[in-house]
């Protein structure tokens, strides 16, 4: 699927071939608006992303080579008690995708250990 900017580039090529200078100017202005809108995007991490990064580092410190379930991991640190299982699972899944943690399943329960 093409992006809006790519679609406008194709439309512009067609309009140039047909000699429609008035519509080419319109397409160029629309592309300029897209570029301007994209320039406002922030590249710094959000507050939640920063908090999640520190949680991932703490999780790596709590994990051992022995597989542990999320309940076991939460029990190692009392500060993690208010965190949901879904949030812990999401952070651990990111660590699995990064290759730092290994996930195994035993009777439909996920266990995590250091890679």
N, C-alpha and C positions, 0 to 999 in steps of 0.2 A: 504494500500500500504506500503510495507516494505521499509526501508531506504537502502541506498547503503551498509552501514556497516552491517545491518542485512542480506542482500543478500550474502555478502561475508562470513559471519559466516556460513550460510547454505551451501554455496559452499565448505567451508573449511571442514565441517563435512563430506560431500560426498567424498571429496578427501582423507581425512584421512581413511575413510572406504575402499576406493579402493587402498590405499597404495601409493598414488602419492605424495611423499615427496617433489619433485621438484616444483610442483604446489602449495603445501601447503605453501612453503616459499614465493612464489609469492603473494599469497592471504594475508599472514601475512604482507608483505611489503606494499601492497595496503591499508590495514586497518591502518597501522602506518601512512601512508600519509594522510589519512582521519582525523585521530586524530590530526596530526600536523596542518593541514589546519584549523580545528575547533578551535584550541587553539589561533589562531591569531585574532579571533573575539573580538571586543571591547565591554565591558559591560557598559561603561559610556554612558549617553544619548548624542545625537547629539545636535548641536546648535538649530536646529528647534524644537526638543522635549522640550528643556529647554524653548524656547520662547512660545511654545504652552501651557506648564504647567503654565506659568505666565498669559497667556491669559485666561486660564480656571479659574484661581483664580480671575481675574478681572471680568469675566463673572458672577461668583457666587456672587460677591459683587454688581453687577449691577442688578441682578434679584431680584424680589420681589415675594410675593405670588400671585400677579395679573398676569395672563398670558400675555405675550408680544410676538409680532412677531419679527423676526430677524431685520427687518427695524426699529422697535421701540427700540430694544436693541442697534443697531448701533447709533441711534440718541442720546442715553444717554451719549456717550463718543465721542468727536470729533476725538480722536486718532484712532478710529476704522473705520473711513470713508474710508481709502484706502483698508481695508480688504474686500475680496470678500464674497458674501453671502454663497458660498460653504464652505469656510474656517470656517466661523462662525458656519454654520450648522454642520460641522464635529466635531468641538470642543463641541458644545452643545450636539451632539449625544453621544460623549464619556461621558459627564456628566450624560446623561440619562442612559447610560449603567451602570455607577457607582452608580446610585440610588440617585443622589444629585439633579436632575432636573426632572420635569415631562413634557412630551410633549403631547399636545392635538391638534386635528385638527378641524378646523371650516371652512367649505366650501373649503376644500383642502389647507388651509393655516395652517402652523404649528405655534403653540403658546407654549412658554416655561415659566415655573414658578418653583420656588423652591419647592422641595419635602417636 
